[in-house]
Amino acid sequence: MELESFIRDVQDFPKKGVSYKDITPLLLDPKAMQLAVGMFIDNLPHTNIDKVVGIESRGFFFATLLADKLNAGFIPVRKPGKLPHRTHSENYELEYGSDTLEIHEDAIKKGEKILLHDDVLATGGTAAATCKLIEKCGGEIVQCNFLVELGFLKGADRISKYDVSSLIKYS
């Protein structure tokens, strides 16, 4: 089973000229999801993971499954105003503006081993901002993993000081 066959290209979404990589066909297939989770686990360094950080919102899908398999906690990183407790915030640049992500201040204890997960690595801005949040909380990033990497956008370069792993790469 090739995971790439479960990724659907949607032309001109969310704006004209973009070829969007839609992961929902993969989410519809339990065997494909199980395969992806197994591959994520196999690609991890041999160390205990204390918490899995998932980035809003599509990063939550596999991050919660990974947390379960790793017997680790799950931490959501969200847009401003979505988390009910005190937060750390990080601003970052997008191709068309800027945005902000937040994490609960008490989500990570100093020295905890963290796995960061998101569905797609594109320009790397979201992942880089999330790495800063994790480190603000005192976490040690073991790996940043992604279902899909759009290599032509060079997002991995922005987080190159970390172990980066992607199951499907488009160059």
N, C-alpha and C positions, 0 to 999 in steps of 0.2 A: 504494500500500500504506500503510495507516494503522497505525502501531505500536501505538496504543491497542487495536486489535482483538486483539492478542496478549497482552494483560494480562487475567488471570482473577481475578475477585473470589471470595474464599473467605470465607464468612460465619462469624463466631464463631471465628476463628483469629488468633492463638494463644490468645485468651481470648474469652469471651462478650461480644458487643457490638462487636467489632472486625471490620471488613471488610478482609481482607488482600489486598494487591495482589500476585498471584503472577506472576512474570516467566518461569517455566519454559516456558510455551507459546512465548514469543518465542525462548528458547534452543533450542527444538526445530526452529526454522525457519531454515535458513542464509541465506536471502534477507533475512529480517527482521533477523537479526544483522548482516549486511553493511550494510543500510540504517542501522541504529542507529549502527554504527561510523562510517560516512560522515557522518552528521549530527553526531555528536560532534566529528569533525575539522573539519567546516565551521563549527561554532559556536565554535571556539577563536580567541582573539586571534592575530594574525600574529606569533608569536615562537617561538623554539626551546624545546622542552620537554626538560629533561635527564632527569627521572624522573617516572613515574606512580605515585602512591600509591593502592593499593586497600585498602578496609576489609573485614576479615573478615566474612563469607566470600563473600557474594554480590557484593561489590564486586570480587572477584578476576576474575570472568568477563570483564567488559569492560575492566578495567584492564590486563590482560595483552595483550588484542587492541590496545588503544590504544597501549601501550608499543611493540609490534611495529610498528604503522603509523607511529609518530612516531620510530622509531629511538632510543628512550629506554629507560632501565632501568626495572625494576618493583620497587616496594617494598611488601611486605605489612605492614599494620598489624593486629596480632592481639590476642587476649585474653591475659591474663597467663599466663606459663609456656609459651607456644607457640613463642617465638623462642629459638634456642640460644645467642646471644651476648649481650653487655651491652646493656641497653635503657634508653631513657627511658620513663617511664610517665606517664599522665594519667588522673586520676579524673574522672568526669562523672556527672551526675544523670539518671536515667530517670524515667518517670512512676511507676514502682513500686519505686524503690530507686536503687542506684548501680552503676556498673561501672567497669572500667579497661581502657585500651588501651595497647599498647606498640609501640615501633619500635626497631630496632637503632640504637645511638648513632652508628654510622659509615655509616649508609645514605645520608646526604645531606651533600654538601660545601657549605660556606658559599657562599651566592650562587646555588646551583643553582636553576633554574626548575622548579617543581613543578606538576603537574596532579593534583588530588585527585579520585578517582572513587569513587562508591558507587552501589548499585542504587536505593535509595529515600532521599529526604530527607523525614523526618517532623518530629520536634520539633527537630532540629538539634543535639542533644547529642553524638551520635557524631561528626558532621562538625566541630563546634566543638573537641572534644577532639583530633581528628586535626590540625586546623589548628595547635593549640598545640604538638603534637609536631613537626610539620614545622618550625615556627619555632624550637623548642628546638634543632633540628639545624642551623639556619642557612639553611634553604630559603626561597625566595621563591615564594609561591603565585600562580600565573598564573590559575588557575580552579578552582572546585569544580564538577564536573559530575555529574549524576544522570540515570538513566534515567527515574525517576518522582519527582515532587514532590507531596506531599500539602499543598497550599497552605493548607488550613484549619487545619493545625497550626502554621503560621507559623515553620517551621524556618529558612527563608531569612533571617528577621530576626536569628537568632543568628550568622549568618556574613555579614552584609550588608556588611562592609568588604571582602569579596572579590567577584570576578566569579563569579556563580552562574548556571549554565545547566542547565536540565532539558528533556529531550525531550518528556515527557508530564506535564501538570499537571492535577491534580484540585483544584478549588476548594472 
